Amino acid sequence: MKKLNPDQLYVEFRNGVTMTEPIIDRKYTLTHSDITAELFLTIGLQYAFEKINAMRDEVLAEWIIANGCPLLYVYVYVDGEFGPAVTAVRDAIFRRELPLALEAIRYGDRKFFAAHPALDSAPIWIHFDSTNSLYNKFEHWGTPGDYI
């Protein structure tokens, strides 16, 4: 697994969010450059859809409440229009790169986690969205504190 290089992470806070608020409705859009290996984290009340490219290799996440407790819900688009031939490859790439993506979210929003330390123990649930039932999964991936 690659380790996060903080010098290659660029964070943007959108209107309606600060470095510490809000919790619920806080959304993350993580994109990257294949050429420079830079990561771009946008934190806002809405996803930064304009930053999503045709490859659909972004990671989307948001804080929600489930059963009265906060959790970090993460979404990745495994296949969709790409078809079954690339589904297994995309699934493997997402699984390989997700620890780095989660580390980027945790590090990029570190002041938020410092203000809300209990959220480091909140569960992370990842939705691997696929039209193929073998890859369409909802999995627990630890807590944000696991990615410090």
C-alpha positions as a Markdown table, in Angstrom:
| # | Residue | x | y | z |
|---|---|---|---|---|
| 1 | Met | 0.0 | 0.0 | 0.0 |
| 2 | Lys | 1.2 | 3.5 | -0.8 |
| 3 | Lys | 1.6 | 5.9 | 2.0 |
| 4 | Leu | 0.1 | 9.4 | 1.8 |
| 5 | Asn | 2.5 | 12.2 | 0.8 |
| 6 | Pro | 1.0 | 15.3 | 2.4 |
| 7 | Asp | 2.8 | 17.5 | -0.1 |
| 8 | Gln | 0.8 | 16.0 | -2.9 |
| 9 | Leu | -2.6 | 16.5 | -1.1 |
| 10 | Tyr | -4.6 | 19.7 | -1.9 |
| 11 | Val | -7.6 | 20.4 | 0.2 |
| 12 | Glu | -10.4 | 22.8 | -0.7 |
| 13 | Phe | -13.2 | 23.9 | 1.7 |
| 14 | Arg | -16.4 | 25.0 | 0.0 |
| 15 | Asn | -19.0 | 27.5 | 1.3 |
| 16 | Gly | -21.0 | 26.2 | 4.2 |
| 17 | Val | -18.2 | 24.2 | 5.8 |
| 18 | Thr | -15.4 | 25.2 | 8.1 |
| 19 | Met | -12.4 | 23.2 | 9.3 |
| 20 | Thr | -14.5 | 21.9 | 12.2 |
| 21 | Glu | -18.2 | 22.1 | 11.2 |
| 22 | Pro | -20.7 | 20.8 | 10.3 |
| 23 | Ile | -20.6 | 17.0 | 11.0 |
| 24 | Ile | -23.8 | 15.8 | 9.3 |
| 25 | Asp | -23.9 | 16.6 | 5.6 |
| 26 | Arg | -20.1 | 17.1 | 5.4 |
| 27 | Lys | -19.2 | 15.6 | 2.1 |
| 28 | Tyr | -15.8 | 14.6 | 0.6 |
| 29 | Thr | -14.9 | 14.4 | -3.1 |
| 30 | Leu | -11.4 | 12.9 | -3.6 |
| 31 | Thr | -10.0 | 12.9 | -7.1 |
| 32 | His | -6.4 | 12.5 | -8.3 |
| 33 | Ser | -4.0 | 13.0 | -11.2 |
| 34 | Asp | -2.6 | 9.9 | -12.8 |
| 35 | Ile | 0.2 | 12.0 | -14.2 |
| 36 | Thr | 1.4 | 13.8 | -11.1 |
| 37 | Ala | 0.0 | 11.4 | -8.4 |
| 38 | Glu | -1.5 | 14.5 | -6.7 |
| 39 | Leu | -4.7 | 14.1 | -4.7 |
| 40 | Phe | -7.4 | 16.7 | -4.6 |
| 41 | Leu | -9.9 | 16.7 | -1.6 |
| 42 | Thr | -12.9 | 18.9 | -1.8 |
| 43 | Ile | -14.9 | 19.2 | 1.5 |
| 44 | Gly | -18.4 | 20.8 | 1.2 |
| 45 | Leu | -22.1 | 20.4 | 1.7 |
| 46 | Gln | -22.4 | 18.9 | -1.8 |
| 47 | Tyr | -20.1 | 16.7 | -3.8 |
| 48 | Ala | -17.8 | 18.4 | -6.3 |
| 49 | Phe | -19.3 | 16.8 | -9.3 |
| 50 | Glu | -17.5 | 19.1 | -11.7 |
| 51 | Lys | -14.2 | 17.6 | -10.6 |
| 52 | Ile | -15.3 | 14.0 | -11.5 |
| 53 | Asn | -13.9 | 12.8 | -14.8 |
| 54 | Ala | -15.1 | 10.3 | -17.4 |
| 55 | Met | -13.0 | 7.5 | -15.7 |
| 56 | Arg | -15.2 | 7.7 | -12.6 |
| 57 | Asp | -12.3 | 6.8 | -10.3 |
| 58 | Glu | -13.2 | 9.3 | -7.6 |
| 59 | Val | -14.0 | 8.5 | -4.0 |
| 60 | Leu | -17.1 | 10.1 | -2.5 |
| 61 | Ala | -17.8 | 10.1 | 1.3 |
| 62 | Glu | -20.1 | 11.8 | 3.7 |
| 63 | Trp | -21.0 | 11.8 | 7.4 |
| 64 | Ile | -24.5 | 10.4 | 8.1 |
| 65 | Ile | -26.4 | 9.1 | 11.1 |
| 66 | Ala | -27.5 | 5.5 | 11.1 |
| 67 | Asn | -29.2 | 3.9 | 14.2 |
| 68 | Gly | -28.5 | 7.1 | 16.1 |
| 69 | Cys | -24.7 | 7.0 | 15.5 |
| 70 | Pro | -22.5 | 8.8 | 13.1 |
| 71 | Leu | -20.8 | 6.8 | 10.3 |
| 72 | Leu | -18.6 | 7.7 | 7.3 |
| 73 | Tyr | -20.4 | 6.4 | 4.2 |
| 74 | Val | -18.1 | 6.0 | 1.2 |
| 75 | Tyr | -19.1 | 5.4 | -2.4 |
| 76 | Val | -17.1 | 4.1 | -5.3 |
| 77 | Tyr | -18.5 | 3.5 | -8.8 |
| 78 | Val | -17.0 | 0.1 | -9.8 |
| 79 | Asp | -18.4 | -0.5 | -13.3 |
| 80 | Gly | -21.5 | 1.1 | -14.7 |
| 81 | Glu | -20.9 | 2.1 | -18.3 |
| 82 | Phe | -17.5 | 0.4 | -18.4 |
| 83 | Gly | -19.1 | -3.0 | -18.6 |
| 84 | Pro | -18.2 | -6.4 | -17.2 |
| 85 | Ala | -14.8 | -6.7 | -18.8 |
| 86 | Val | -13.3 | -4.1 | -16.6 |
| 87 | Thr | -15.3 | -4.6 | -13.4 |
| 88 | Ala | -12.8 | -7.0 | -11.8 |
| 89 | Val | -9.9 | -4.7 | -12.6 |
| 90 | Arg | -11.6 | -1.6 | -11.3 |
| 91 | Asp | -12.7 | -3.4 | -8.2 |
| 92 | Ala | -9.1 | -4.5 | -7.5 |
| 93 | Ile | -7.8 | -1.0 | -8.1 |
| 94 | Phe | -10.3 | 0.6 | -5.7 |
| 95 | Arg | -9.5 | -2.0 | -3.1 |
| 96 | Arg | -5.8 | -1.4 | -3.5 |
| 97 | Glu | -6.1 | 2.4 | -3.4 |
| 98 | Leu | -8.9 | 2.9 | -0.8 |
| 99 | Pro | -6.5 | 2.8 | 2.2 |
| 100 | Leu | -4.6 | 5.7 | 0.7 |
| 101 | Ala | -7.9 | 7.5 | -0.1 |
| 102 | Leu | -9.1 | 7.1 | 3.5 |
| 103 | Glu | -5.8 | 8.3 | 4.8 |
| 104 | Ala | -6.1 | 11.4 | 2.6 |
| 105 | Ile | -9.6 | 12.2 | 3.9 |
| 106 | Arg | -8.5 | 11.7 | 7.5 |
| 107 | Tyr | -5.3 | 13.7 | 7.1 |
| 108 | Gly | -6.9 | 16.4 | 4.9 |
| 109 | Asp | -9.7 | 17.0 | 7.5 |
| 110 | Arg | -7.4 | 16.5 | 10.5 |
| 111 | Lys | -8.6 | 19.7 | 12.3 |
| 112 | Phe | -12.2 | 18.4 | 12.0 |
| 113 | Phe | -11.2 | 15.1 | 13.6 |
| 114 | Ala | -9.3 | 17.0 | 16.3 |
| 115 | Ala | -12.5 | 19.0 | 17.1 |
| 116 | His | -14.6 | 15.8 | 17.1 |
| 117 | Pro | -12.2 | 13.1 | 18.4 |
| 118 | Ala | -15.1 | 10.5 | 18.9 |
| 119 | Leu | -15.4 | 10.4 | 15.1 |
| 120 | Asp | -12.1 | 8.6 | 14.9 |
| 121 | Ser | -14.0 | 5.6 | 16.3 |
| 122 | Ala | -17.0 | 5.9 | 13.9 |
| 123 | Pro | -17.4 | 3.1 | 11.5 |
| 124 | Ile | -16.5 | 3.4 | 7.8 |
| 125 | Trp | -18.9 | 1.7 | 5.4 |
| 126 | Ile | -18.0 | 1.5 | 1.8 |
| 127 | His | -20.5 | 0.9 | -1.0 |
| 128 | Phe | -18.8 | -0.7 | -4.0 |
| 129 | Asp | -21.5 | 0.1 | -6.7 |
| 130 | Ser | -21.7 | -2.4 | -9.4 |
| 131 | Thr | -24.3 | -3.9 | -11.7 |
| 132 | Asn | -22.6 | -7.3 | -11.1 |
| 133 | Ser | -23.7 | -8.9 | -7.8 |
| 134 | Leu | -20.2 | -10.3 | -7.3 |
| 135 | Tyr | -18.9 | -6.8 | -6.9 |
| 136 | Asn | -21.9 | -4.8 | -5.6 |
| 137 | Lys | -21.0 | -4.8 | -2.0 |
| 138 | Phe | -21.4 | -2.9 | 1.2 |
| 139 | Glu | -18.4 | -3.4 | 3.5 |
| 140 | His | -17.1 | -2.2 | 6.9 |
| 141 | Trp | -13.6 | -0.8 | 6.5 |
| 142 | Gly | -12.6 | 0.1 | 10.1 |
| 143 | Thr | -12.7 | 3.6 | 11.5 |
| 144 | Pro | -11.0 | 6.9 | 10.5 |
| 145 | Gly | -8.6 | 6.4 | 13.4 |
| 146 | Asp | -7.3 | 3.3 | 11.5 |
| 147 | Tyr | -6.0 | 5.6 | 8.8 |
| 148 | Ile | -3.9 | 8.1 | 10.8 |
